[in-house]
Amino acid sequence: MQTVPNHQVDNLQIEDDRTGLSVECLKRAFLDNLFYVQGKFPKIATKNDYYMALAYTVRDRLLQRWINTAVIYTERASRTVSYLSAEFLMGPHLGNNLVNLGIYDQVKQAVSELGLDLEDLLEQEEEPGLGNGGLGRLAACYLDSMATLEIPSLGYGIRYEFGIFDQDIRDGWQVEITDKWLHCGNPWEIARPEWEVYVRLGGHTEAYTDEHGRYRVRWIPFQVIKGVPHDTPILGYKTNTANTLRLWTAEAPESFDFAAFNSGDYLGAVQEKMVSENLSKVLYPNDDSSQGKRLRLAQQIFFVSCSLQDMIRIVFRQNVPLEKFHEKFVVQLNDTHPAIAVAELMRLLIDEHDMGWDQAWQITQKSLAYTNHTLLPEALERWPISLFRELLPRHLEIIYEINYHFLEEVKAKFPGDSDRLRRMSLIDESGEKYVRMAHLACVGSHSINGVAALHTKLLQQDVLRDFYQMYPEKFNNKTNGVTPRRFIVLSNPRLTNLISSKIGDNWIKHLEDLKHLEAFVDDPEFCSQWRSIKSAIKQDLVAYIAQQNGITVNPDSIFDIQAKRFHEYKRQHLNALHIITLYNRIKANPDIDITPRTFIFGGKAAPGYYMAKLIIKLLNSIGDVVNNDPDVRDRLKVVFLKDYSVKFAQRVYPAADLSEQISMAGKEASGTGNMKFALNGALTIGTLDGANVEIREEVGEDNFFIFGLTAPEVYALKARGYRPLDYYHSNRELKAVIDRIASGHFSHGDTKLFKPLLDSLLYRDEYLLFADYQAYIDCQDRVSQVYRDRDRWTRMSILNAARMGKFSSDRSIRDYCQDIWNIKPVPIELGECIQAKE
Ligand code: B1H
């Protein structure tokens, strides 16, 4: 190691190498980690070795804050938020930690002095894709904001060995490939086997009378699984707070293996191990739908039970009496995936900690709060009673008892209303019996919130109307937000620098300050800088597309981007109808004056969702034809960017001119991509759905391209009887588009390929594409007009970014703290720190 200066092994030197932030220190630490952790030296190091060495160098600089934070929270027994989520879509850690530590520039210089490129090393990181889409990413944004706002919090979830699949595109079709994010090791986590816990599954229950003559229940499980926590530090932006994301892996308990092994059943023991480890093996890749799969229910009870037991351990360790569990912890349920917490907390308090029913119920309700994320009926989780009884016999008994007390309450409030009892029961008895998880969550929580104003209103009026009438005081709205640290500072440094050069950098923690940009909207110099930054970023994406897809894209065209999970309600195929409309216009009149556009798509379809996969195939097929048709003369390009991920999203949002948010009104609970695009100066074309409504309110209606039916109009049209064929027959352009697809023009003459999609549109059109078609096309024509006036477009772009302050996840978290959690910041002073050398 000739490049490393001679080490003085005194305390100062050691501490310096572990924590020092000067360029010299960082260089030394980096080479040190390369040698001692990776076992490499520069001559033979791979890019991944360098990435790992840098990750460890950065982690060392987090540890002081992490340990300090834990010590101070423990000493003060601070009230803590437990965010329970089956998904955390964290994205790459390295860049984010550099930004939050405030050492991005020093590290860039340090590695560059060693002949390396920081961007190159950042690219190396395999992101933990432990989520499907918006719901998992929201959890990650909230962890960032809680740490930034110095709110004591723990994120609890599952450490899936395989996260969301990697997407390849072959012959235009999506192909799923196993994600191997742990392949090269994970430098960001620390396993804490000393805090392992056990979770029971299956078996039966027995009633008995305890020594005080009380009725008690004993659960004799069929299987026991060990949960081992793996902790990742979550650093706030320029604070000393480093909270924890605690993810559980499932293992077979040794004692059980040995029992089988001793009796000679070696294979049985190994089998048991395999079955146990299956639990945290893979993330279910469905976004917005739920199939009643046994393993999924097992995953839910697994991480919920591990997490609640962990909280109880912390309560005891901090000498808080268990009766005050709800004062120490507030537990936020991220959708119904962790809703079994209602029954599990009851079980732990009553069966394991000898508490009476009424007190346990008080504590449970006071601790738990439920966030609903969807209005789609197919996404509301229900578990067959038979499955529940088989896997969670004790929980089923507890749920029956909760239901008994609850229905008594309903009867008292609404006497004689038996239909209401049937509708509200925790058990669906209309056919095969099911446990309704949303009902369980509503009954067991003190707060129920939606994720955008419209969504909350629709929950109250429709999906959860009975519960709203029963418990109006529980309902509240918490509009989603996104973290500006990852989604501008890290992903769009050029725009960040321009903004900060005008208004300082306060906006990074106080996003409302972006409004000061409005003062510059008439400054031609500023506008031209704004425009040239967008243009430079688009150039970068052009290069990426050329390399990835081999498609040449015009950087002056409108970058019209729809990036999100594929789902019929999100209507990527409505976008396709627009592309073909423009294509038809060109074919009919090759000299037509059209504003050039590049249509860019990214997103995954659930592997079992045939229609979503067919839409991906359609987009790729349109691209093949349009991109190569000489009549088009490069005025239209269609690009499908495969394997959309957080890393990838960070590249895409800053390059967008136009953000497509075109779901059928009343279906998208909030959306968060809509916020990330607008924050980066894209204009939105969108329906009045989810948070679009509030974005439009903030940026002003002149700066937002709105079209289509509103949610009440959607219901009214459906109630009247919707007939898509009528639109097909009466709209010449629409008919030509559908006929073009049906003719096999995009499928080498194959008229069958897209028939299922066309039939679903012509004869059902559940998501009203035909009803919204003309409004969408007219609106897109306006977009094309406005884009030609570059000054006007730039002005609108600036005003969009400047008025996005509301949509910081910091604002969301402040609202949760105030209205639901009753938690105040606990600042961490580094002065009180536990010295590394002690
Ligand atoms: C959202 C989900 C979801 N809502 C089931 N529901 C899942 C449901 O694995 N499953 O079974 C996974 C995910 N995801 C999204 O949440 C909404 O569709 C968005 O509109 C919203 O912005 C996001 C965050 O609130």
Boltz pocket constraint, residues with backbone or C-beta under 6 A from the ligand:
constraints:
  - pocket:
      binder: B
      contacts: [[A, 132], [A, 134], [A, 135], [A, 138], [A, 284], [A, 285], [A, 286], [A, 287], [A, 288], [A, 289], [A, 290], [A, 335], [A, 372], [A, 373], [A, 374], [A, 379], [A, 451], [A, 480], [A, 667], [A, 668], [A, 669], [A, 670], [A, 671], [A, 672], [A, 690]]
      max_distance: 6.0
